[in-house]
Amino acid sequence: MSRLNDQVAIVTGAGSGIGKGIAKRFMEEGATVVIATDQSEEGINTVKELQKNNGNAVFIQTDVAMETSIQNMVQETISRFGQIDALVNNAGITVFKTLEEATIDDWNNLINIDLRGPFLCSKYVMPYMKKQSKGSIINISSNHAFATLPDSEIYAAAKGGVNAMTKSMALSLGQYGIRVNSICPGFTNTPHYQRWLAEKSDKELIHQEVLQLHPLQKICTPEDIGDMAVYLASAESAMVTGEAIVMDGGLSSRLYHSKLC
Ligand SMILES: NC(=O)c1ccc[n+]([C@@H]2O[C@H](COP(=O)([O-])OP(=O)(O)OC[C@H]3O[C@@H](n4cnc5c(N)ncnc54)[C@H](O)[C@@H]3O)[C@@H](O)[C@H]2O)c1
């Protein structure tokens, strides 16, 4: 039997990368998936592509930076399916700029999407999960919540905030049978990673170095993150809540990097 049979899951930002990998794995495990992304072409194409392998998905255009857009998406999900079993707060953007260059608009855009978005989506989904006395909220955070890099202040703040908020929500919602966890990916092979590589002068050399920094000599795929999300949405993780699960192939286990010692 499939692990998510009869479940309805919302995945924000599921038109690309990690969100699309999560939606694919959820559908393979029997869930009906709402592709809640802001780009209509991406959303429609994702539904077409994922439904080729059977399974059920619908696109509901959603901008997680807009409260009314989130409320409409949740309402439409309930009118169509009558239940919400899992919410994956995945939509996110990055800003890597020096403190001098980063603007208040950069701060507001990123915080609105990466931190306020998960807060509002959870707030509006939670009453339906409460009525069902069950639900799983999965926040896609980052390993930047634990250790970061220069010029990542806004992104690191948002993802650190997501992890702290995850713990508080787990405490508030446990009494209703709602579990809340975050997944903290490291390098993951998405269009976003490919765009980052494309900006470098020696792409292949940098890609090889990235692989070597990982004990497993490889980086995550969107489906790897999808496997963890399936686990967190399934009954197998019934006693797991308030956790921040790092998935970075062991990258952050190393104390330091040196070619000399
Ligand atoms: N790729 C990585 O290496 C990596 C590592 C750690 C964490 N993450 C996190 O994983 C998540 C997904 O990243 P990705 O690499 O797949 O990115 P991506 O750029 O490939 O996909 C992001 C998706 O979010 C959507 N989106 C953007 N703004 C939105 C908005 N306002 N409302 C609704 N949808 C919106 C985009 O249209 C797209 O579908 C993000 O939260 C990111 O921070 C990614």
The ligand as a Gaussian input file, in Angstrom:
#p B3LYP/6-31G(d) Opt

LIG

0 1
 N       18.599000      24.333000      -4.056000
 C       19.295000      24.295000      -2.946000
 O       20.490000      23.985000      -2.982000
 C       18.640000      24.599000      -1.607000
 C       19.387000      24.362000      -0.446000
 C       18.800000      24.614000       0.795000
 C       17.499000      25.071000       0.880000
 N       16.781000      25.305000      -0.268000
 C       15.401000      25.777000      -0.115000
 O       14.525000      24.955000      -0.850000
 C       13.413000      25.704000      -1.311000
 C       13.253000      25.523000      -2.809000
 O       14.449000      25.934000      -3.455000
 P       14.822000      25.523000      -4.963000
 O       16.295000      25.458000      -5.039000
 O       14.017000      24.362000      -5.398000
 O       14.372000      26.869000      -5.716000
 P       13.768000      27.119000      -7.178000
 O       14.115000      28.539000      -7.488000
 O       14.203000      26.044000      -8.134000
 O       12.205000      26.964000      -6.929000
 C       11.505000      27.852000      -6.099000
 C       10.036000      27.782000      -6.430000
 O        9.345000      28.722000      -5.597000
 C        8.489000      29.513000      -6.401000
 N        8.289000      30.810000      -5.775000
 C        9.150000      31.842000      -5.641000
 N        8.558000      32.883000      -5.042000
 C        7.284000      32.499000      -4.772000
 C        6.167000      33.130000      -4.171000
 N        6.240000      34.390000      -3.739000
 N        5.016000      32.429000      -4.041000
 C        4.912000      31.149000      -4.488000
 N        5.933000      30.506000      -5.107000
 C        7.108000      31.165000      -5.235000
 C        9.208000      29.595000      -7.753000
 O        8.327000      29.979000      -8.787000
 C        9.704000      28.150000      -7.865000
 O        8.662000      27.315000      -8.318000
 C       13.671000      27.153000      -0.884000
 O       12.966000      27.435000       0.306000
 C       15.172000      27.187000      -0.651000
 O       15.558000      28.164000       0.267000
 C       17.324000      25.073000      -1.511000

